[in-house]
Amino acid sequence: MRIAIIVLLLIFQSAFASEATLHLRIPVNPEPPWVIQEGDKLSGIDINIVKLMAKELGFTYELKPCPWARCLKTMEEGQADFMLGVFKRPEREEYLTFVEPGYLVDDPKSFYVTADSSVAISSYDDLRALKIGVVRGVAYFERFDNDNQLRKQAVSDEWQLLQMLMLNRLDTFIGTPTAIAYQINKHQLKAKFRRAIFQHHTPAYSHMAISKKSPFIEQLDLVSKTVSRFREEGRFQQVVNEFLNTEASSDDID
């Protein structure tokens, strides 16, 4: 009897140790200031949030930089476990389990033109005559994402969008003010761009997500409780504020 109890204790201890040292593969899309890649070094808001979650939940992790569409594909194929900054979409729910609640309120979706452009975007309908830059695989807002009548040019990241707009290969592009202001200020291009009047903002939260093929899915309840507590305590917003304290504000671009 004592031997059986000892064996059971060892099994429980082993299972607990396995959970405590779970190693996660986390795909991250370089999109400053959320994820900043400089050579082999990764930093940014999302990286700091990963560190916060890892410390609280006791997992180790490996960050895997990839274009946004490829990041999602690795989650779908079970080559990655956990991802930040994902918006809920029906097609994504086929292979992702979204952690509830969401953890950060999303920025408005804004459209940008060059400072000397004659292009005026004061309503959604003004987009119909324009060639619009987007980042491949990114969901912006439902009407825009599903509108096949719009001429959209997909690229890998925001910096490419800025370059293409300067070269007049686009009429406008869509993005979030935090990310675009970071790029514009980093490259000292504030005088080159302006935000259009029209923007879209339906208050929505970014979510963390777990691949349905990942063993981390067994920790969903614990992850959800942690996210709920951290959000209520303002911990996630604190990470954002601390990082942006020395970075460009989204209000820097008019």
N, C-alpha and C positions, 0 to 999 in steps of 0.2 A: 504494500500500500504506500509506504513512504517513498519507494522508488518511483512509483507511478506519479506521485505528487511532484517529486523533484523533476521528472521528465516534463510534466506539464508546465512547471515554472520556467524551465529552460526554453521551452517552445515559446511561451509568452514573452520572455525576455528577448529572445531572438527576433520575434516579430516586432517588438517595440524598437529594438535597435535598428531593424531594417527600415522602419518608418522614419526614425529620427535621422537616418543618414541617406534618405532617398536622394538620388542624384538626378536632377532634372535637366533636360535639354531644352533650352529656351531660345527660340528664334527671335531676333530683333532686327527691325528695319531701320537702317541709319536715316534718321529724320530729325535733325537738330531743331529744338533743344531737347527733344524726347530721347533720342539716341544719337550720340556724336561719336563718329569713328575717326580716329587719327592713327593711321598705321594699324598696329595690333591692339591699340588701346581703345576701350569703349567707356564712355561716360554719358551723363545726361540724366534727365528726370526719371525716365523709365528704369535706368540702371540703378539709380538710388532707391527706387521703389522695390525692385527685385531684392536688393540688399536688405531692405526693411522686412520684407516678407520672409526671406530666408532665415534671418536672425530669429524671427518670431516662431516660425514653423519648424526650424531645425533641418532644412534640406540644404544640400550642396547643389551647385548648378554649373552649367557650361553654356555660355552665350554664343549663339550662332548667327552672325550677321548675314542678312539676305535681303534681296528686294521683296517688297511687300507681298506680291503674288506668290513668290516662291516660299516665303515664310508660312503662308496659309497652306500651301501644298504639303510642306513637311508635316504640319499638324494633321492634315487629312490622311496622309500615308502612315502616320504613326512614327515618323522619324524624329518628332519633337513632342514635348509633353505639355508645355505651359506657355502662354503668350499674353502680353499686355496690350492695351489700347485697341481692342477689337469691338466693333459695333455689331449688334445683333442683326442678323439677316437670316431669313428662312433657309437659304441654301447653305449657310454656314452651320446652322444647327443640325445638319445631317451628320457632321463629323466633329463638331465642337460642343462641349457642354459649357455654357456660360455661367460664370460665377456671379451669383446674386448676393448683394446688390452691386450695381456698377460703382466704380470707385472715384471717377473724376468727371465733372461736367465738361462737355465738349465745347470748344470754341465755336463762334459763328462761322459759317462757310462764306468766304468773301471772294470777290473777283478782282483781279488786278490788271491794270493796263499800264503802258509806259506813260511817263509824266506829260509828254507832248502829244499823246494820241488823241485823235478826234473821236475815238470810239466812246459812246455814252451807253452805260448800262444802268438804267433806272428801274427796270422791271425784268421779270423772268423772260418775257417775250422778246426782249432786246437781244437775247442770246442766240436767237434762231439764225441770224445772218452771220454769225461769227465762228471762227475756228478756235476751239477752246482746248487748252491744255489741261490734262489730268495726270495724276500718278497712277500707274497701272495697278489694278487690283484694289484700289482704295474706294470705300463707300463714302459718298458725300451726303446727299439727302435723296430720299426715295424718288421724288419726281424727276430730279436731274439724272440719277443713276439709270432710271428705266426709260428715259426719253431717247429713243433711237433716231429721232429726227434731228437732233443736235449733232454738229460735226465736232467730234472729240478726238484729240491726238494724245495717245497715252505714252508716257515716258517713265523712267525709273525713279526719279526723285524731284524735289522742289527746285534744286539748283539748276537742273536741266530746264525746268519750266521758265525760270528767270532768264537763262541764256537764250532760249528760243524766242521769248518775247522781245528781248533786246535786238535779236536778229530779224525781227518782223516775220518770223515763221509761225507765229500765233497772233491772234487778235487780243486774246485774254487768257487767263488761266484761273482755276479755282484752287483755294487753299485755306488753311486756318491762320489767322493773324499771328498767333504765337510763333508758328514755324516759319512763316514767310518773313516776319519782322527780324527774326534771328538771322536768316540768310542775307537779307538786304543789309542789315547793319554789319554783319561779319565781313561782307565784301565791299562795304562803303558805297552802297548804291542807292542811298535814301532819295537822292534827287532824281533818280531814274524812273521811279514807279509811283503809282498812286492807286488807292482802292476805289473801286466803282461804288456808286450810291447803293445799288442793289446788293443785299446779302441775305442769306437764309439762316435763321436760327430757331430751330425747334429744340428746346432744352432736352438734352439727352446725355446719358452717361456712357463713358467708355467702360468696357468690361475687361476683366481678366477671363481667360478661357482655358479649358483643359481638353486635350485631345481625347476622344472617346476610346482610343486605342492605348492610352497611357495608364500605367498602374497608379498614377497620381490621382486618378478619378476616384479612388477609394477614400481620398482625403477631402472630397468636395465639401462635406459638411463643416469640417474644421476650417477650411479655407474661407468658406462663406461667412462663418462667424467672425473670423479674424478681419475680413474686409469690412463687415458691418461695423465692428467695434472701432477700427481705425478711421473709417469714414466719419462716424459719429464724433470721434475725438478730434477730427480735423487733421489727422496725421498725414494723409496723402497731400492735402492742400499745403501743409507745412513744408513738405518736400519740394513741391513746386515753387513756393514763395522763396525758400532758401536758395534754390538753384538760380532762379531768375533775378535774385537780388542784385547780382553783378552783371546780368545779361540784359539784352534789349527788351524793352517792353513792347507788347503787341500794339500799344497806342502810339508807337514811334512813327508809324506809317499812316498818313492820312489818305 
